[in-house]
């Protein structure tokens, strides 16, 4: 069982979206004991907040950004944008891959 920092207590779970809760519980239960997982901590000079950072001493780092979308709410996807149907109407935001590139979040450090 992986260690999640901060622990999955009422306060931490209260800050998470439903998708983040599902991912956190699965990471905690399914990863082995030598994994460390941080939730929503600042990284780098620009203090970006990836949803999860996973560290394994032999495999490296993985940064995860969780999107809590349902197939029926995704209306249009291009290389740069995603249009979603929300309670506020149609919302367009950066495609997750583009968002990761802009924020410098999507990278893996580990053995080749």
Jmol script that loads the backbone (N, CA, C; Angstrom):
load data "model"
ATOM      1  N   UNK A   1       0.845  -1.184   0.000  1.00  0.00           N
ATOM      2  CA  UNK A   1       0.000   0.000   0.000  1.00  0.00           C
ATOM      3  C   UNK A   1       0.886   1.242   0.000  1.00  0.00           C
ATOM      4  N   UNK A   2       0.668   2.130  -0.941  1.00  0.00           N
ATOM      5  CA  UNK A   2       1.433   3.368  -1.048  1.00  0.00           C
ATOM      6  C   UNK A   2       1.063   4.327   0.077  1.00  0.00           C
ATOM      7  N   UNK A   3       2.004   5.183   0.427  1.00  0.00           N
ATOM      8  CA  UNK A   3       1.736   6.237   1.406  1.00  0.00           C
ATOM      9  C   UNK A   3       1.345   7.503   0.661  1.00  0.00           C
ATOM     10  N   UNK A   4       0.217   8.089   1.049  1.00  0.00           N
ATOM     11  CA  UNK A   4      -0.238   9.344   0.439  1.00  0.00           C
ATOM     12  C   UNK A   4      -0.030  10.474   1.434  1.00  0.00           C
ATOM     13  N   UNK A   5       0.545  11.560   0.950  1.00  0.00           N
ATOM     14  CA  UNK A   5       0.834  12.737   1.776  1.00  0.00           C
ATOM     15  C   UNK A   5       0.123  13.935   1.161  1.00  0.00           C
ATOM     16  N   UNK A   6      -0.740  14.637   1.873  1.00  0.00           N
ATOM     17  CA  UNK A   6      -1.220  14.335   3.212  1.00  0.00           C
ATOM     18  C   UNK A   6      -2.139  13.114   3.196  1.00  0.00           C
ATOM     19  N   UNK A   7      -2.317  12.523   4.371  1.00  0.00           N
ATOM     20  CA  UNK A   7      -3.142  11.321   4.503  1.00  0.00           C
ATOM     21  C   UNK A   7      -4.561  11.592   4.018  1.00  0.00           C
ATOM     22  N   UNK A   8      -5.210  10.526   3.577  1.00  0.00           N
ATOM     23  CA  UNK A   8      -6.588  10.658   3.087  1.00  0.00           C
ATOM     24  C   UNK A   8      -7.553  10.713   4.267  1.00  0.00           C
ATOM     25  N   UNK A   9      -7.607  11.864   4.890  1.00  0.00           N
ATOM     26  CA  UNK A   9      -8.529  12.076   6.005  1.00  0.00           C
ATOM     27  C   UNK A   9      -9.707  12.934   5.524  1.00  0.00           C
ATOM     28  N   UNK A  10     -10.574  13.269   6.414  1.00  0.00           N
ATOM     29  CA  UNK A  10     -11.774  14.035   6.063  1.00  0.00           C
ATOM     30  C   UNK A  10     -11.432  15.376   5.415  1.00  0.00           C
ATOM     31  N   UNK A  11     -10.421  16.055   5.952  1.00  0.00           N
ATOM     32  CA  UNK A  11     -10.042  17.369   5.424  1.00  0.00           C
ATOM     33  C   UNK A  11      -9.489  17.248   4.002  1.00  0.00           C
ATOM     34  N   UNK A  12      -8.575  16.310   3.785  1.00  0.00           N
ATOM     35  CA  UNK A  12      -7.987  16.123   2.456  1.00  0.00           C
ATOM     36  C   UNK A  12      -9.050  15.680   1.458  1.00  0.00           C
ATOM     37  N   UNK A  13      -9.854  14.698   1.817  1.00  0.00           N
ATOM     38  CA  UNK A  13     -10.904  14.212   0.918  1.00  0.00           C
ATOM     39  C   UNK A  13     -11.921  15.305   0.606  1.00  0.00           C
ATOM     40  N   UNK A  14     -12.145  16.214   1.552  1.00  0.00           N
ATOM     41  CA  UNK A  14     -13.077  17.313   1.331  1.00  0.00           C
ATOM     42  C   UNK A  14     -12.613  18.303   0.271  1.00  0.00           C
ATOM     43  N   UNK A  15     -11.295  18.370   0.027  1.00  0.00           N
ATOM     44  CA  UNK A  15     -10.746  19.276  -0.989  1.00  0.00           C
ATOM     45  C   UNK A  15     -10.727  18.644  -2.373  1.00  0.00           C
ATOM     46  N   UNK A  16     -10.894  17.341  -2.452  1.00  0.00           N
ATOM     47  CA  UNK A  16     -10.749  16.627  -3.720  1.00  0.00           C
ATOM     48  C   UNK A  16     -12.051  16.574  -4.508  1.00  0.00           C
ATOM     49  N   UNK A  17     -11.914  16.540  -5.833  1.00  0.00           N
ATOM     50  CA  UNK A  17     -13.068  16.256  -6.677  1.00  0.00           C
ATOM     51  C   UNK A  17     -13.372  14.763  -6.563  1.00  0.00           C
ATOM     52  N   UNK A  18     -14.516  14.343  -7.052  1.00  0.00           N
ATOM     53  CA  UNK A  18     -14.862  12.922  -6.974  1.00  0.00           C
ATOM     54  C   UNK A  18     -13.858  12.070  -7.746  1.00  0.00           C
ATOM     55  N   UNK A  19     -13.380  12.570  -8.890  1.00  0.00           N
ATOM     56  CA  UNK A  19     -12.382  11.838  -9.668  1.00  0.00           C
ATOM     57  C   UNK A  19     -11.064  11.724  -8.929  1.00  0.00           C
ATOM     58  N   UNK A  20     -10.639  12.792  -8.277  1.00  0.00           N
ATOM     59  CA  UNK A  20      -9.401  12.759  -7.501  1.00  0.00           C
ATOM     60  C   UNK A  20      -9.512  11.772  -6.337  1.00  0.00           C
ATOM     61  N   UNK A  21     -10.679  11.707  -5.709  1.00  0.00           N
ATOM     62  CA  UNK A  21     -10.882  10.747  -4.614  1.00  0.00           C
ATOM     63  C   UNK A  21     -10.733   9.313  -5.114  1.00  0.00           C
ATOM     64  N   UNK A  22     -11.356   9.021  -6.264  1.00  0.00           N
ATOM     65  CA  UNK A  22     -11.255   7.665  -6.825  1.00  0.00           C
ATOM     66  C   UNK A  22      -9.809   7.310  -7.147  1.00  0.00           C
ATOM     67  N   UNK A  23      -9.098   8.237  -7.783  1.00  0.00           N
ATOM     68  CA  UNK A  23      -7.700   7.989  -8.137  1.00  0.00           C
ATOM     69  C   UNK A  23      -6.856   7.820  -6.873  1.00  0.00           C
ATOM     70  N   UNK A  24      -7.036   8.679  -5.883  1.00  0.00           N
ATOM     71  CA  UNK A  24      -6.258   8.600  -4.644  1.00  0.00           C
ATOM     72  C   UNK A  24      -6.456   7.262  -3.946  1.00  0.00           C
ATOM     73  N   UNK A  25      -7.684   6.821  -3.843  1.00  0.00           N
ATOM     74  CA  UNK A  25      -7.957   5.534  -3.175  1.00  0.00           C
ATOM     75  C   UNK A  25      -7.344   4.364  -3.939  1.00  0.00           C
ATOM     76  N   UNK A  26      -7.383   4.438  -5.263  1.00  0.00           N
ATOM     77  CA  UNK A  26      -6.774   3.365  -6.061  1.00  0.00           C
ATOM     78  C   UNK A  26      -5.255   3.382  -5.958  1.00  0.00           C
ATOM     79  N   UNK A  27      -4.656   4.572  -5.992  1.00  0.00           N
ATOM     80  CA  UNK A  27      -3.206   4.661  -5.840  1.00  0.00           C
ATOM     81  C   UNK A  27      -2.777   4.096  -4.490  1.00  0.00           C
ATOM     82  N   UNK A  28      -3.480   4.496  -3.446  1.00  0.00           N
ATOM     83  CA  UNK A  28      -3.139   4.038  -2.103  1.00  0.00           C
ATOM     84  C   UNK A  28      -3.255   2.521  -1.984  1.00  0.00           C
ATOM     85  N   UNK A  29      -4.308   1.961  -2.537  1.00  0.00           N
ATOM     86  CA  UNK A  29      -4.573   0.530  -2.387  1.00  0.00           C
ATOM     87  C   UNK A  29      -3.753  -0.347  -3.330  1.00  0.00           C
ATOM     88  N   UNK A  30      -3.486   0.126  -4.542  1.00  0.00           N
ATOM     89  CA  UNK A  30      -2.903  -0.749  -5.555  1.00  0.00           C
ATOM     90  C   UNK A  30      -1.396  -0.610  -5.742  1.00  0.00           C
ATOM     91  N   UNK A  31      -0.828   0.540  -5.377  1.00  0.00           N
ATOM     92  CA  UNK A  31       0.621   0.682  -5.493  1.00  0.00           C
ATOM     93  C   UNK A  31       1.302  -0.022  -4.322  1.00  0.00           C
ATOM     94  N   UNK A  32       2.522  -0.469  -4.566  1.00  0.00           N
ATOM     95  CA  UNK A  32       3.276  -1.180  -3.538  1.00  0.00           C
ATOM     96  C   UNK A  32       3.779  -0.229  -2.453  1.00  0.00           C
ATOM     97  N   UNK A  33       4.296  -0.811  -1.371  1.00  0.00           N
ATOM     98  CA  UNK A  33       4.725  -0.041  -0.195  1.00  0.00           C
ATOM     99  C   UNK A  33       5.846   0.954  -0.467  1.00  0.00           C
ATOM    100  N   UNK A  34       6.643   0.735  -1.509  1.00  0.00           N
ATOM    101  CA  UNK A  34       7.781   1.622  -1.745  1.00  0.00           C
ATOM    102  C   UNK A  34       7.426   2.844  -2.593  1.00  0.00           C
ATOM    103  N   UNK A  35       6.145   3.089  -2.834  1.00  0.00           N
ATOM    104  CA  UNK A  35       5.695   4.285  -3.544  1.00  0.00           C
ATOM    105  C   UNK A  35       5.287   5.358  -2.547  1.00  0.00           C
ATOM    106  N   UNK A  36       5.643   6.606  -2.853  1.00  0.00           N
ATOM    107  CA  UNK A  36       5.145   7.773  -2.129  1.00  0.00           C
ATOM    108  C   UNK A  36       4.302   8.586  -3.094  1.00  0.00           C
ATOM    109  N   UNK A  37       3.168   9.076  -2.615  1.00  0.00           N
ATOM    110  CA  UNK A  37       2.247   9.861  -3.445  1.00  0.00           C
ATOM    111  C   UNK A  37       1.921  11.150  -2.703  1.00  0.00           C
ATOM    112  N   UNK A  38       2.154  12.280  -3.367  1.00  0.00           N
ATOM    113  CA  UNK A  38       1.780  13.572  -2.792  1.00  0.00           C
ATOM    114  C   UNK A  38       0.570  14.104  -3.530  1.00  0.00           C
ATOM    115  N   UNK A  39      -0.337  14.723  -2.791  1.00  0.00           N
ATOM    116  CA  UNK A  39      -1.531  15.321  -3.381  1.00  0.00           C
ATOM    117  C   UNK A  39      -1.461  16.840  -3.250  1.00  0.00           C
ATOM    118  N   UNK A  40      -1.620  17.521  -4.396  1.00  0.00           N
ATOM    119  CA  UNK A  40      -1.819  18.967  -4.435  1.00  0.00           C
ATOM    120  C   UNK A  40      -0.761  19.765  -3.672  1.00  0.00           C
ATOM    121  N   UNK A  41       0.513  19.522  -3.994  1.00  0.00           N
ATOM    122  CA  UNK A  41       1.584  20.294  -3.365  1.00  0.00           C
ATOM    123  C   UNK A  41       2.254  21.167  -4.420  1.00  0.00           C
ATOM    124  N   UNK A  42       2.768  22.346  -4.014  1.00  0.00           N
ATOM    125  CA  UNK A  42       3.399  23.236  -4.991  1.00  0.00           C
ATOM    126  C   UNK A  42       4.730  22.684  -5.483  1.00  0.00           C
ATOM    127  N   UNK A  43       4.987  22.895  -6.790  1.00  0.00           N
ATOM    128  CA  UNK A  43       6.215  22.400  -7.416  1.00  0.00           C
ATOM    129  C   UNK A  43       6.858  23.527  -8.214  1.00  0.00           C
ATOM    130  N   UNK A  44       8.166  23.691  -8.069  1.00  0.00           N
ATOM    131  CA  UNK A  44       8.928  24.618  -8.890  1.00  0.00           C
ATOM    132  C   UNK A  44       8.774  26.072  -8.495  1.00  0.00           C
ATOM    133  N   UNK A  45       9.516  26.913  -9.233  1.00  0.00           N
ATOM    134  CA  UNK A  45       9.518  28.350  -8.974  1.00  0.00           C
ATOM    135  C   UNK A  45       8.154  28.986  -9.185  1.00  0.00           C
ATOM    136  N   UNK A  46       7.381  28.456 -10.135  1.00  0.00           N
ATOM    137  CA  UNK A  46       6.060  29.015 -10.420  1.00  0.00           C
ATOM    138  C   UNK A  46       4.968  28.435  -9.517  1.00  0.00           C
ATOM    139  N   UNK A  47       5.370  27.527  -8.627  1.00  0.00           N
ATOM    140  CA  UNK A  47       4.451  26.924  -7.649  1.00  0.00           C
ATOM    141  C   UNK A  47       3.207  26.352  -8.322  1.00  0.00           C
ATOM    142  N   UNK A  48       3.424  25.471  -9.294  1.00  0.00           N
ATOM    143  CA  UNK A  48       2.319  24.764  -9.952  1.00  0.00           C
ATOM    144  C   UNK A  48       1.832  23.649  -9.036  1.00  0.00           C
ATOM    145  N   UNK A  49       0.572  23.295  -9.140  1.00  0.00           N
ATOM    146  CA  UNK A  49      -0.033  22.292  -8.270  1.00  0.00           C
ATOM    147  C   UNK A  49      -0.556  21.107  -9.077  1.00  0.00           C
ATOM    148  N   UNK A  50       0.297  20.133  -9.411  1.00  0.00           N
ATOM    149  CA  UNK A  50      -0.241  18.928 -10.047  1.00  0.00           C
ATOM    150  C   UNK A  50      -1.122  18.192  -9.039  1.00  0.00           C
ATOM    151  N   UNK A  51      -2.109  17.460  -9.517  1.00  0.00           N
ATOM    152  CA  UNK A  51      -2.996  16.747  -8.598  1.00  0.00           C
ATOM    153  C   UNK A  51      -2.231  15.712  -7.784  1.00  0.00           C
ATOM    154  N   UNK A  52      -1.422  14.901  -8.457  1.00  0.00           N
ATOM    155  CA  UNK A  52      -0.665  13.870  -7.758  1.00  0.00           C
ATOM    156  C   UNK A  52       0.761  13.818  -8.289  1.00  0.00           C
ATOM    157  N   UNK A  53       1.706  13.597  -7.390  1.00  0.00           N
ATOM    158  CA  UNK A  53       3.088  13.303  -7.745  1.00  0.00           C
ATOM    159  C   UNK A  53       3.385  11.937  -7.146  1.00  0.00           C
ATOM    160  N   UNK A  54       3.824  11.024  -7.984  1.00  0.00           N
ATOM    161  CA  UNK A  54       4.111   9.660  -7.544  1.00  0.00           C
ATOM    162  C   UNK A  54       5.615   9.434  -7.663  1.00  0.00           C
ATOM    163  N   UNK A  55       6.226   8.958  -6.579  1.00  0.00           N
ATOM    164  CA  UNK A  55       7.661   8.690  -6.560  1.00  0.00           C
ATOM    165  C   UNK A  55       7.913   7.230  -6.227  1.00  0.00           C
ATOM    166  N   UNK A  56       8.713   6.590  -7.058  1.00  0.00           N
ATOM    167  CA  UNK A  56       9.227   5.251  -6.768  1.00  0.00           C
ATOM    168  C   UNK A  56      10.743   5.343  -6.873  1.00  0.00           C
ATOM    169  N   UNK A  57      11.496   4.818  -5.899  1.00  0.00           N
ATOM    170  CA  UNK A  57      12.946   4.991  -5.903  1.00  0.00           C
ATOM    171  C   UNK A  57      13.640   4.400  -7.133  1.00  0.00           C
ATOM    172  N   UNK A  58      13.097   3.380  -7.733  1.00  0.00           N
ATOM    173  CA  UNK A  58      13.723   2.771  -8.897  1.00  0.00           C
ATOM    174  C   UNK A  58      13.106   3.149 -10.221  1.00  0.00           C
ATOM    175  N   UNK A  59      11.898   3.673 -10.195  1.00  0.00           N
ATOM    176  CA  UNK A  59      11.178   3.983 -11.434  1.00  0.00           C
ATOM    177  C   UNK A  59      11.080   5.470 -11.726  1.00  0.00           C
ATOM    178  N   UNK A  60      11.256   6.315 -10.729  1.00  0.00           N
ATOM    179  CA  UNK A  60      11.244   7.754 -10.952  1.00  0.00           C
ATOM    180  C   UNK A  60       9.967   8.431 -10.513  1.00  0.00           C
ATOM    181  N   UNK A  61       9.692   9.566 -11.162  1.00  0.00           N
ATOM    182  CA  UNK A  61       8.551  10.422 -10.826  1.00  0.00           C
ATOM    183  C   UNK A  61       7.495  10.374 -11.916  1.00  0.00           C
ATOM    184  N   UNK A  62       6.237  10.491 -11.495  1.00  0.00           N
ATOM    185  CA  UNK A  62       5.125  10.626 -12.426  1.00  0.00           C
ATOM    186  C   UNK A  62       4.206  11.701 -11.878  1.00  0.00           C
ATOM    187  N   UNK A  63       3.888  12.681 -12.708  1.00  0.00           N
ATOM    188  CA  UNK A  63       2.971  13.754 -12.327  1.00  0.00           C
ATOM    189  C   UNK A  63       1.624  13.469 -12.980  1.00  0.00           C
ATOM    190  N   UNK A  64       0.545  13.471 -12.191  1.00  0.00           N
ATOM    191  CA  UNK A  64      -0.789  13.203 -12.708  1.00  0.00           C
ATOM    192  C   UNK A  64      -1.695  14.413 -12.539  1.00  0.00           C
ATOM    193  N   UNK A  65      -2.434  14.715 -13.577  1.00  0.00           N
ATOM    194  CA  UNK A  65      -3.478  15.739 -13.530  1.00  0.00           C
ATOM    195  C   UNK A  65      -4.787  15.014 -13.827  1.00  0.00           C
ATOM    196  N   UNK A  66      -5.699  14.998 -12.881  1.00  0.00           N
ATOM    197  CA  UNK A  66      -6.952  14.247 -13.011  1.00  0.00           C
ATOM    198  C   UNK A  66      -8.025  15.143 -13.611  1.00  0.00           C
ATOM    199  N   UNK A  67      -8.689  14.648 -14.631  1.00  0.00           N
ATOM    200  CA  UNK A  67      -9.833  15.335 -15.227  1.00  0.00           C
ATOM    201  C   UNK A  67     -11.076  14.512 -14.902  1.00  0.00           C
ATOM    202  N   UNK A  68     -12.021  15.123 -14.274  1.00  0.00           N
ATOM    203  CA  UNK A  68     -13.229  14.440 -13.807  1.00  0.00           C
ATOM    204  C   UNK A  68     -14.356  14.616 -14.824  1.00  0.00           C
ATOM    205  N   UNK A  69     -14.091  14.199 -16.052  1.00  0.00           N
ATOM    206  CA  UNK A  69     -15.044  14.376 -17.133  1.00  0.00           C
ATOM    207  C   UNK A  69     -15.787  13.081 -17.406  1.00  0.00           C
ATOM    208  N   UNK A  70     -16.998  13.210 -17.922  1.00  0.00           N
ATOM    209  CA  UNK A  70     -17.792  12.063 -18.368  1.00  0.00           C
ATOM    210  C   UNK A  70     -17.914  12.145 -19.884  1.00  0.00           C
ATOM    211  N   UNK A  71     -17.950  10.996 -20.559  1.00  0.00           N
ATOM    212  CA  UNK A  71     -18.011  11.023 -22.032  1.00  0.00           C
ATOM    213  C   UNK A  71     -19.147  11.887 -22.578  1.00  0.00           C
ATOM    214  N   UNK A  72     -20.286  11.876 -21.906  1.00  0.00           N
ATOM    215  CA  UNK A  72     -21.433  12.638 -22.426  1.00  0.00           C
ATOM    216  C   UNK A  72     -21.282  14.150 -22.256  1.00  0.00           C
ATOM    217  N   UNK A  73     -20.342  14.601 -21.419  1.00  0.00           N
ATOM    218  CA  UNK A  73     -20.153  16.041 -21.246  1.00  0.00           C
ATOM    219  C   UNK A  73     -19.092  16.608 -22.181  1.00  0.00           C
ATOM    220  N   UNK A  74     -18.288  15.734 -22.794  1.00  0.00           N
ATOM    221  CA  UNK A  74     -17.265  16.192 -23.745  1.00  0.00           C
ATOM    222  C   UNK A  74     -17.938  16.378 -25.098  1.00  0.00           C
ATOM    223  N   UNK A  75     -17.999  17.626 -25.564  1.00  0.00           N
ATOM    224  CA  UNK A  75     -18.707  17.936 -26.796  1.00  0.00           C
ATOM    225  C   UNK A  75     -17.789  18.080 -28.000  1.00  0.00           C
ATOM    226  N   UNK A  76     -16.549  18.546 -27.778  1.00  0.00           N
ATOM    227  CA  UNK A  76     -15.625  18.741 -28.890  1.00  0.00           C
ATOM    228  C   UNK A  76     -14.200  18.712 -28.355  1.00  0.00           C
ATOM    229  N   UNK A  77     -13.315  18.047 -29.108  1.00  0.00           N
ATOM    230  CA  UNK A  77     -11.909  18.003 -28.729  1.00  0.00           C
ATOM    231  C   UNK A  77     -11.066  18.319 -29.958  1.00  0.00           C
ATOM    232  N   UNK A  78     -10.119  19.246 -29.790  1.00  0.00           N
ATOM    233  CA  UNK A  78      -9.123  19.511 -30.825  1.00  0.00           C
ATOM    234  C   UNK A  78      -7.757  19.307 -30.181  1.00  0.00           C
ATOM    235  N   UNK A  79      -6.703  19.552 -30.937  1.00  0.00           N
ATOM    236  CA  UNK A  79      -5.358  19.402 -30.381  1.00  0.00           C
ATOM    237  C   UNK A  79      -5.079  20.403 -29.270  1.00  0.00           C
ATOM    238  N   UNK A  80      -5.784  21.526 -29.270  1.00  0.00           N
ATOM    239  CA  UNK A  80      -5.483  22.567 -28.299  1.00  0.00           C
ATOM    240  C   UNK A  80      -6.590  22.836 -27.279  1.00  0.00           C
ATOM    241  N   UNK A  81      -7.837  22.417 -27.576  1.00  0.00           N
ATOM    242  CA  UNK A  81      -8.958  22.764 -26.688  1.00  0.00           C
ATOM    243  C   UNK A  81      -9.935  21.611 -26.518  1.00  0.00           C
ATOM    244  N   UNK A  82     -10.674  21.686 -25.411  1.00  0.00           N
ATOM    245  CA  UNK A  82     -11.769  20.757 -25.129  1.00  0.00           C
ATOM    246  C   UNK A  82     -12.987  21.590 -24.772  1.00  0.00           C
ATOM    247  N   UNK A  83     -14.133  21.280 -25.385  1.00  0.00           N
ATOM    248  CA  UNK A  83     -15.396  21.937 -25.043  1.00  0.00           C
ATOM    249  C   UNK A  83     -16.234  20.964 -24.229  1.00  0.00           C
ATOM    250  N   UNK A  84     -16.657  21.422 -23.049  1.00  0.00           N
ATOM    251  CA  UNK A  84     -17.406  20.584 -22.111  1.00  0.00           C
ATOM    252  C   UNK A  84     -18.754  21.215 -21.802  1.00  0.00           C
ATOM    253  N   UNK A  85     -19.775  20.382 -21.685  1.00  0.00           N
ATOM    254  CA  UNK A  85     -21.089  20.842 -21.256  1.00  0.00           C
ATOM    255  C   UNK A  85     -21.132  20.750 -19.736  1.00  0.00           C
ATOM    256  N   UNK A  86     -21.266  21.903 -19.066  1.00  0.00           N
ATOM    257  CA  UNK A  86     -21.276  21.963 -17.605  1.00  0.00           C
ATOM    258  C   UNK A  86     -22.578  22.584 -17.124  1.00  0.00           C
ATOM    259  N   UNK A  87     -22.714  22.690 -15.812  1.00  0.00           N
ATOM    260  CA  UNK A  87     -23.884  23.364 -15.228  1.00  0.00           C
ATOM    261  C   UNK A  87     -23.942  24.831 -15.653  1.00  0.00           C
ATOM    262  N   UNK A  88     -22.795  25.400 -16.024  1.00  0.00           N
ATOM    263  CA  UNK A  88     -22.706  26.801 -16.447  1.00  0.00           C
ATOM    264  C   UNK A  88     -22.849  26.944 -17.961  1.00  0.00           C
ATOM    265  N   UNK A  89     -23.125  25.857 -18.656  1.00  0.00           N
ATOM    266  CA  UNK A  89     -23.228  25.884 -20.108  1.00  0.00           C
ATOM    267  C   UNK A  89     -21.980  25.308 -20.747  1.00  0.00           C
ATOM    268  N   UNK A  90     -21.770  25.638 -22.019  1.00  0.00           N
ATOM    269  CA  UNK A  90     -20.619  25.138 -22.751  1.00  0.00           C
ATOM    270  C   UNK A  90     -19.362  25.901 -22.334  1.00  0.00           C
ATOM    271  N   UNK A  91     -18.351  25.178 -21.894  1.00  0.00           N
ATOM    272  CA  UNK A  91     -17.098  25.761 -21.418  1.00  0.00           C
ATOM    273  C   UNK A  91     -15.967  25.197 -22.262  1.00  0.00           C
ATOM    274  N   UNK A  92     -15.093  26.074 -22.739  1.00  0.00           N
ATOM    275  CA  UNK A  92     -13.921  25.648 -23.503  1.00  0.00           C
ATOM    276  C   UNK A  92     -12.677  25.898 -22.670  1.00  0.00           C
ATOM    277  N   UNK A  93     -11.832  24.882 -22.599  1.00  0.00           N
ATOM    278  CA  UNK A  93     -10.581  25.013 -21.855  1.00  0.00           C
ATOM    279  C   UNK A  93      -9.466  24.321 -22.603  1.00  0.00           C
ATOM    280  N   UNK A  94      -8.242  24.517 -22.137  1.00  0.00           N
ATOM    281  CA  UNK A  94      -7.077  23.926 -22.801  1.00  0.00           C
ATOM    282  C   UNK A  94      -7.157  22.406 -22.764  1.00  0.00           C
ATOM    283  N   UNK A  95      -6.745  21.774 -23.861  1.00  0.00           N
ATOM    284  CA  UNK A  95      -6.649  20.320 -23.913  1.00  0.00           C
ATOM    285  C   UNK A  95      -5.670  19.889 -22.814  1.00  0.00           C
ATOM    286  N   UNK A  96      -5.917  18.769 -22.121  1.00  0.00           N
ATOM    287  CA  UNK A  96      -5.027  18.365 -21.029  1.00  0.00           C
ATOM    288  C   UNK A  96      -3.561  18.240 -21.440  1.00  0.00           C
ATOM    289  N   UNK A  97      -3.281  17.757 -22.640  1.00  0.00           N
ATOM    290  CA  UNK A  97      -1.890  17.649 -23.074  1.00  0.00           C
ATOM    291  C   UNK A  97      -1.273  19.030 -23.288  1.00  0.00           C
ATOM    292  N   UNK A  98      -2.052  19.939 -23.838  1.00  0.00           N
ATOM    293  CA  UNK A  98      -1.572  21.307 -24.019  1.00  0.00           C
ATOM    294  C   UNK A  98      -1.384  21.982 -22.664  1.00  0.00           C
ATOM    295  N   UNK A  99      -2.306  21.740 -21.755  1.00  0.00           N
ATOM    296  CA  UNK A  99      -2.206  22.293 -20.404  1.00  0.00           C
ATOM    297  C   UNK A  99      -0.921  21.803 -19.736  1.00  0.00           C
ATOM    298  N   UNK A 100      -0.626  20.535 -19.898  1.00  0.00           N
ATOM    299  CA  UNK A 100       0.584  19.974 -19.301  1.00  0.00           C
ATOM    300  C   UNK A 100       1.835  20.585 -19.923  1.00  0.00           C
ATOM    301  N   UNK A 101       1.814  20.779 -21.227  1.00  0.00           N
ATOM    302  CA  UNK A 101       2.970  21.396 -21.887  1.00  0.00           C
ATOM    303  C   UNK A 101       3.186  22.823 -21.384  1.00  0.00           C
ATOM    304  N   UNK A 102       2.090  23.570 -21.268  1.00  0.00           N
ATOM    305  CA  UNK A 102       2.190  24.961 -20.828  1.00  0.00           C
ATOM    306  C   UNK A 102       2.702  25.045 -19.396  1.00  0.00           C
ATOM    307  N   UNK A 103       2.287  24.143 -18.584  1.00  0.00           N
ATOM    308  CA  UNK A 103       2.648  24.192 -17.169  1.00  0.00           C
ATOM    309  C   UNK A 103       3.930  23.437 -16.859  1.00  0.00           C
ATOM    310  N   UNK A 104       4.421  22.693 -17.830  1.00  0.00           N
ATOM    311  CA  UNK A 104       5.634  21.926 -17.579  1.00  0.00           C
ATOM    312  C   UNK A 104       5.410  20.775 -16.634  1.00  0.00           C
ATOM    313  N   UNK A 105       4.169  20.259 -16.581  1.00  0.00           N
ATOM    314  CA  UNK A 105       3.843  19.200 -15.643  1.00  0.00           C
ATOM    315  C   UNK A 105       4.108  17.807 -16.198  1.00  0.00           C
ATOM    316  N   UNK A 106       3.980  17.630 -17.480  1.00  0.00           N
ATOM    317  CA  UNK A 106       3.993  16.275 -18.025  1.00  0.00           C
ATOM    318  C   UNK A 106       5.404  15.850 -18.384  1.00  0.00           C
ATOM    319  N   UNK A 107       6.034  15.254 -17.428  1.00  0.00           N
ATOM    320  CA  UNK A 107       7.333  14.678 -17.733  1.00  0.00           C
ATOM    321  C   UNK A 107       7.582  13.513 -16.804  1.00  0.00           C
ATOM    322  N   UNK A 108       8.463  12.643 -17.252  1.00  0.00           N
ATOM    323  CA  UNK A 108       8.785  11.458 -16.491  1.00  0.00           C
ATOM    324  C   UNK A 108      10.285  11.407 -16.300  1.00  0.00           C
ATOM    325  N   UNK A 109      10.721  11.171 -15.083  1.00  0.00           N
ATOM    326  CA  UNK A 109      12.139  11.045 -14.791  1.00  0.00           C
ATOM    327  C   UNK A 109      12.345   9.626 -14.271  1.00  0.00           C
ATOM    328  N   UNK A 110      13.190   8.872 -14.936  1.00  0.00           N
ATOM    329  CA  UNK A 110      13.422   7.505 -14.494  1.00  0.00           C
ATOM    330  C   UNK A 110      14.432   6.823 -15.377  1.00  0.00           C
ATOM    331  N   UNK A 111      14.512   5.530 -15.208  1.00  0.00           N
ATOM    332  CA  UNK A 111      15.444   4.748 -16.005  1.00  0.00           C
ATOM    333  C   UNK A 111      14.982   4.669 -17.431  1.00  0.00           C
ATOM    334  N   UNK A 112      15.927   4.632 -18.331  1.00  0.00           N
ATOM    335  CA  UNK A 112      15.627   4.492 -19.764  1.00  0.00           C
ATOM    336  C   UNK A 112      15.424   3.037 -20.110  1.00  0.00           C
TER     337      UNK A 112
END
end "model"
wireframe off; spacefill off
backbone 0.3
color backbone group
